């Protein structure tokens, strides 16, 4: 077990309670959240008032399902934004596409009731960054975060491709953790200079 996970599990037993500033419920800062048959431990950051914004129960209610595989997307999870329909083949992967990826590219795809639309026209759906759903980790387009209305919302960050295309000259991007929102907000672009080998 990683040290970070052990600390989270120990913090679940903390006796301290806070009154959440946005929902008004009493809550712990760290605890279990269960949604769609999955349970995780979440630790919420303190706000400027020394409390948390939402209680654990309200954070759990903000969980959505991936438009493609139906797995839960919890608050703080990275997300992808894909449009259903044929968009060509994967050119970064030598592996056979998963069943979920094939279904997403099917021209007869029907948008499920549980899907969250990022935009209506063209339809762009919120999906997870799991291995069987995302074409590549470079497709991380944001994070599922608490919205101002007490519901979850997409906090959009540029994908790796968008960042690289927006820079002058050739560059590459170094990503240590696709789940780290701080790293996503402060990306590291490194100038790439081609060198002749040999």
N, C-alpha and C positions, 0 to 999 in steps of 0.2 A: 504494500500500500504506500502510495506517495505521501510525503509529509504534508502537502497542501490538503489532500483529502482527509488525512487524520485530524488536522486542525479544524476542518469544517465539521467533521463528525463530533468532535469535542464541544464545539461552539453551539451545537444543537441543544445541549443540556444546560446552557447558560440560563440563570434565573432572571436576567434583566429583561424587562418589557418596555416597549415604547408605544406611544400613541402616534400612529401614522398621520402625517400632516395632510395628505390629500384625501384619504378615505375615512380617517377618524377612528379606525379600529385599533384595539390593543394587540400588539404582536411582538414576537421576538425578532431579532435582526437576522438570525440564521435558523433555518428549519427545513422540513421536508415539504415538498410539493408533489401532489399526485394528479396526473391528468392523462386521459386516454390510455390507462393501464400502465403507465410508466411513473416511477417515483425518482425524484432527484433531490439533492440537498442544495439549497440556494442561500447565499449570504448577500443581503442587500446593503448597498453603501449608505452611510449616514449623510443626511443633507446638511445645509448650513445651520439649521436649528438644532442639530445634534440628535435628530430622530431619523426615521425612515419615511419615505413618501407613501408607500402602500403596505398593507399587511400581507402576510404570506398567503392568506386565502384569496385576496383580491389579485395578487400576482399570479396565483395558480389559475384563476379564471381567465387571465389574459392569454393563456396557452392556446395555440391553434394547431391544426394538423397540416402537414405538408400536402400541397395540392396533388402531388404525384404518388407518394408512397403511404400517406395517411399517418406517418409517425409524428409524434408531438414536436412542436417547435416551442420551446420554453423561452421566457424573457431572457435576453442576453445571448441567445443562440444566433450564429451566423445564418444568413439566408441567401438564396439565389432568386433571381427574377428571370423566368423563362416564359416564352410564348409557346402555346401548343401548336403543333403542326410540323410539317416537313421543313427542315432548315439545313439540309445537307448532312454529310457524315462527320463524325468526330475526326479531326485531323491531328489531335494531340495524343490520342490513345491508340495503341496497337491491339488492345483487348476488344473482345466482342461487347457491344453495348448491353447493359442489363435489361431485364424485362421492363422495368420502369422507364428507362431511357427510350426503349423502342416504342412503348405506349405513348410517351409524350410526343414523339415524332409522327405518330399515326395521324393521317389526315382526317379520320373520323372521330377524333378525340372529343368527348363531351365533358365540359367543365363540371366537376362534381360540386354538390351543394356545400360541402365543407371548405372549398377552396376560397382563399382570400385573394382578391384582385388588387394588384398594385395600380394598374391602369385598365380601363375598359376597352379603349379602342386605340391600338390593337390590344387584345387581351394579354396582360402580363400577370402571371400568377406567382405567389410567394411559395417557395419550396425550401427544402432543407439542403444542407451541404453534405449530407451523408454520401458515402461512397457509391451506393447504387442509384442515387438520384442526380447528383451533380456530375456534369461532364468532367470537370476538373476543379481543384481548389481555387484556381484563378477566377472562377465564376462567382466568388463571394461578392455580392452586390450590396450588402448591408447587414443589419442586425435587427432582431425582433425586440423592441424596447417598449416600455410603458408610454402610452400616448397621453396627451393632455386631457382627453375625455374619459380617462379611466379604463380605456381599452388598449390593447396592444397596437403598435404601429411600426412601420418600417423606418429605421434610421438608415438612410441611404449613404453608402460610401462608394467611391469609385472602385470599379474592378481593376485588377492588375492591367488588363488590356487598355482600359480607358486612361489609366495613369501613364502607361508607356506611350500610347498614341498622342497624348497631350504634351509630351516633352519634346524639346528640340534635340535632334541628334539621336543616335542609337543609345538605348539604355536598357538596363535590366532591373528587376525588383527583387529585393531580398525579403522573404516572409518567414518569420520564425514560428508564428502560430496564427492560423486562419481564424481562430476563435477569439483572438485578443482584440477588443475594440480600440484600445489605446494605440496599438500598433497600426490598426486600420486607419485611424484618424491622423497618424503621423508616419506615413509610409517612407521607406528608405529606397530611393532610386539611385542607382549607381551607374555612372557613365560607362558605356561599354565600347571599348576600342578594339576593333578587330586586329589581330596580330597574325602575321604569316608564320606558320609552323614549318620548321625544317629548313 
